[in-house]
Amino acid sequence: QVQHVESGGGSVQSGGSLRLSCVASGYTATDYCMGWFRQAPGKQREGVARIKNDGTTAYADSVKGRFTISQDKAKNTLYLQMDSLNPEDTAMYYCAGSYSKYYDGDYQAWGTCGFYIWGQGTQVTVSS
């Protein structure tokens, strides 16, 4: 069974930090492009950070310099270190993978990657 399980969300004050994790199973997720997306209430889902299998990364302008995406290939796990959080970062955060074999109808392209596999999300709430 192909699955992404996110964890690490929570409530923090402005200026705080959180580290999100995404454990993938059922396929070698780190062989493909992986990414973090977020969706705030009433807004469209947007890309936050992505990483290719060669380690190349890309970030949304709103998080550059504050967020860092990384992966552990041995653990098939994706991370997002979030520093200097502000209330505008409040959203549900989703881990996504670009393996198309198990596409279930939810697809989003961002940059040079297309994402087919999604987790259930982890909530991040930042208070001022």
C-alpha positions as CSV (number, residue, x, y, z in Angstrom):
1,Q,0.0,0.0,0.0
2,V,1.4,3.4,-1.0
3,Q,1.1,5.8,1.8
4,H,2.5,9.1,3.2
5,V,2.2,9.7,6.9
6,E,3.0,13.3,8.0
7,S,3.8,14.3,11.6
8,G,5.3,17.1,13.5
9,G,2.6,19.8,13.2
10,G,1.4,21.7,16.2
11,S,0.8,25.1,17.6
12,V,3.6,27.6,18.1
13,Q,4.0,31.3,18.6
14,S,5.2,33.7,16.0
15,G,9.0,33.3,15.6
16,G,9.0,29.7,16.6
17,S,10.1,26.5,14.8
18,L,8.6,23.2,13.8
19,R,10.0,20.2,12.0
20,L,7.6,18.2,9.9
21,S,8.3,14.6,8.9
22,C,6.8,12.4,6.2
23,V,7.3,8.7,6.1
24,A,6.6,7.1,2.8
25,S,5.8,3.4,2.3
26,G,4.9,1.2,-0.5
27,Y,7.4,2.7,-2.9
28,T,10.8,4.4,-2.8
29,A,9.6,7.9,-2.6
30,T,13.0,9.5,-2.5
31,D,13.7,8.1,-6.0
32,Y,11.2,10.7,-7.2
33,C,10.5,14.4,-6.7
34,M,8.9,15.0,-3.3
35,G,7.4,18.1,-1.9
36,W,5.5,19.9,0.8
37,F,2.3,21.8,0.1
38,R,0.0,23.7,2.3
39,Q,-3.6,24.8,2.3
40,A,-5.0,27.5,4.5
41,P,-8.8,27.8,5.1
42,G,-10.4,29.4,2.1
43,K,-7.3,29.3,0.0
44,Q,-5.9,27.1,-2.7
45,R,-3.3,24.5,-2.0
46,E,0.2,25.9,-2.8
47,G,3.6,24.5,-3.1
48,V,6.0,25.2,-0.2
49,A,9.2,23.3,-1.0
50,R,10.2,20.5,-3.3
51,I,13.3,18.3,-3.7
52,K,14.3,16.1,-6.6
53,N,16.1,12.8,-6.3
54,D,19.4,14.5,-7.1
55,G,18.9,16.8,-4.1
56,T,18.0,19.9,-6.0
57,T,15.6,22.0,-4.0
58,A,13.1,24.8,-4.7
59,Y,11.0,27.0,-2.4
60,A,8.1,29.3,-2.6
61,D,9.2,32.9,-2.3
62,S,7.2,33.3,0.9
63,V,9.3,30.7,2.8
64,K,12.8,31.2,1.3
65,G,15.4,31.6,3.9
66,R,13.1,30.3,6.7
67,F,12.2,26.7,5.6
68,T,14.5,23.9,4.7
69,I,13.5,20.7,2.9
70,S,15.6,17.6,3.2
71,Q,15.3,13.8,2.9
72,D,16.7,10.6,4.4
73,K,16.9,8.1,1.6
74,A,17.7,5.2,4.0
75,K,14.5,6.0,5.9
76,N,12.4,6.9,2.9
77,T,11.5,10.1,4.8
78,L,11.0,13.7,3.9
79,Y,11.5,16.6,6.3
80,L,10.6,20.3,6.4
81,Q,12.4,22.4,9.0
82,M,10.3,25.6,9.5
83,D,11.9,28.5,11.3
84,S,10.8,32.0,12.0
85,L,7.2,31.0,11.6
86,N,4.5,33.7,11.3
87,P,0.7,33.6,11.4
88,E,0.6,33.5,7.6
89,D,2.2,30.0,7.7
90,T,-0.9,28.6,9.5
91,A,-2.2,25.8,7.3
92,M,-2.6,22.1,6.8
93,Y,0.7,20.8,5.4
94,Y,0.8,17.9,3.0
95,C,3.6,15.7,1.8
96,A,3.5,14.8,-1.9
97,G,5.3,12.4,-4.2
98,S,5.6,12.3,-8.0
99,Y,5.2,8.5,-8.5
100,S,2.4,8.3,-11.0
101,K,1.7,4.5,-10.8
102,Y,-0.8,4.9,-7.9
103,Y,-2.5,8.1,-9.1
104,D,-5.9,8.4,-7.4
105,G,-7.1,11.5,-9.1
106,D,-5.5,14.2,-7.1
107,Y,-2.7,15.8,-9.2
108,Q,-0.9,19.0,-8.9
109,A,2.1,20.3,-10.9
110,W,4.7,22.6,-9.4
111,G,7.7,23.7,-11.3
112,T,9.3,20.7,-13.1
113,C,7.5,18.2,-10.9
114,G,4.0,16.7,-11.0
115,F,2.6,15.3,-7.7
116,Y,0.3,12.3,-7.6
117,I,0.5,10.8,-4.1
118,W,-0.6,12.8,-1.0
119,G,-0.7,12.3,2.7
120,Q,-3.5,13.2,5.1
121,G,-1.7,16.3,6.3
122,T,-0.5,17.8,9.5
123,Q,-1.9,21.0,11.0
124,V,0.4,23.9,11.7
125,T,-1.0,26.9,13.7
126,V,1.1,30.0,14.4
127,S,-0.2,32.5,16.8
128,S,0.9,36.1,17.0
